[in-house]
């Protein structure tokens, strides 16, 4: 039951404008390490983004750029099972930041607790991080990158407990999903497994036409 949860915040609508990253590591079913980073995105901050996460240009002044921080981040992700809530967003931020910095992709598999929650908690009116966290009684200061990563990790642990699974990849498979992957040169998204095709049996009892 080992995995790493991540959450990015961005300075503006560009996916390459990461300004904060939270990382929560789970080992043996328990949170064992956490990391929080402010990042200089070297780009503008939009007011709407500041209103969401509260990070301002002065807070990232003098902080490392993504390129400078990557040697610290990469060992925390390489070869791990990585999870994010709405992984399509966080993985795209990671890819765009790597692309802009001219860095190769790491190698890991990843899961999305938003999509797993939609499948497994369909009684909820919404599957946003704060709603699912509230359902499980998980404390959350929403849009703080570390708090969001910790909540994501806690949600996956709850989903695994609910289904009596000890392997995140087996949980995803049991719910009909294929893990996403990042690898040198490309990626594959976390996506639903193709449904098995059913073969129709020919109708029986028909009469043959004589020639």
N, C-alpha and C positions, 0 to 999 in steps of 0.2 A: 504494500500500500504506500508506495513512494511516488511522489510527483512534485512539481513546482508550479505554483500559481503566479501569474503576472498581471499587471494592469498598467497601462500607459495613460497619461494625460497629454494633450497637445495644446500648443500656443494658439493655433488657428485652424482653419479647415484643412490645411495641408497635412497629409499623413506623415510627412517627413519632419514635422515640427514638434517632436516629442520634447516635453519640458519636465516631465516627472515619470518615474518608474518605481513601482512597488513589486517586490518579489517575496513570496512566502514558500519556504521549503517544508515538505511533509515527508517524514521518514517513519516507517512502521506505524502509520496511522495517526501520528502526532506532529504538530508543528514544531520543528526543531531549529529553524533559523529564519530570520526576516531581514530584508534590506530595503532601504528607501533612498532614492537618488533624485536630486534636482538636476536638470540638464539644461544647458544653454542651447536653445534651438537655433540660434543665429538667424532668427527671423522675427517678424512682428508678432505682437500679442493682440488678438482681437478681443474686444470688450465682452462679447458673449462667452468666450472661453474663460476669461478671467472670472466672470460672474458664476460660472459653473464650478471651477476648481479653486479659485482664490489665489492662484499663482500669478505673480506680477513680474515684469521685467527686472525690477530691482532685486527680486528674490533669487533670480538665476544668474545675476551678474557675478562673474568670476567662477561660476560652476563649470565643470568639464562639459565639453561638447559630446555628442553621442560617439563620435569617432574616438575621442580620448577615453571615454568610459567603457567602450566595448571590451577591451582586454579584461576588465573586471567582471562584466556581465556574462561574457561568453561561457566561462567554465561553469556558471550556475545553470545554463540551459543545455549545453552540449550533451547529447545522449540521454537526456531526461525525458520523462513524460511531462509535457507542459500543458497547463489548463488556463483558460481565461473565460470570463463571462462576456459573451458576444465576441468569440475568438476571431471572427472575420475582421473586426476592427483592430484588435491588438496585434494580430499577426500581420496585418497590412501595414501598421505603423512600424513594426520591426523590419519588415521587408523594405519599405520606402526609406527608412533611415539607413539601412545597410546599403541600399542601392546608391543613395546620395553620397555616402561616405566611400563608395567604391570597395566595400568589404564583402567577402564571400559569406553565403548563408551558413549557419550552423546546421547540424543534423539532429533532429529530434521529431518525435510524434507529439501531436497535440489534440486536446479535446475542448469542447465548448459546453460549459454548464448552462448557458442560456438555452441552447437547443435540447440538451438533456432534460432540463427543467420543464420545457414546453411539453415534452413527451411524457414525463413521469409525474408531473404536478399539474395536470390539465384542469384541475378544479380551481386553480388560481385565476383571477381576472387579468393578471399581467405576469410576465416572467422577468421583469427588470430586476437588477441586482438588489435594490432596496426592498422590493416586494417579496422576493424569495427569501432574503435574509430575515425579514419580519416574520414570515411563515415559520421559520425554524428558530426564531428567537435569537438570531445572531446580531450582536451590536454592530452598528455601522455608522461611520461618519462618511457619507457617500461622496465620491469624487476625490477623496484623499487616496492617492495611488496605493499606499501600503494597506490602508483599511480595506480598499476594494479587493486587493489581492488576497488578503486574509479571509475576507468574507467568501470569496470564490473558492478558496481551499476548503473552508468549513462546509460550504454547500456540497461540494463533491464528496466529502466524507459522509455527510448526511444521506446523500443519494445512494452511496455505496452501502451504507448501513441499512437503508430501507430495503434494498434488494439482496442483502446478504452476500455482497461481492467484496472481494479483497484485492481485486486487480482492476484499475480504472479502464484498461483496454477491454477487458472482458465485459465490464458494465456497458461500455459504449456498444460493443458488438451485440449484447443481449437486447439492447434498445433499438437495434437496427441501424447503427451508425458505423461508418468507417473512419478511423482516426485520420486526422490531417497529418501531413508531414512537411517539414522543411528539410531541404538537402542542398548540397552544393550545386548551384545552377538552376534551382527551381523549387516548386512547392506543389502540394496537392491539398485541397481544402477538406475540412471536416465535413462529411456529407453522408446522407442516408445511403444505406446499402441498396443495390438494385433488388427489386422484388423478384422472387422466383417465378419463372414463367410456368403457367399451367397449360398442359397439353389436352386439348379436347379429344375425347374418345369418339370414334365414328359411330353414327347411329346404327343400331343393330335391328335386324328383323326386316330390312328392306327387300324388295323383290328385284331380281335382275331382268333386264329387258333382253329378249332373244333377238338375235340378228337374223 
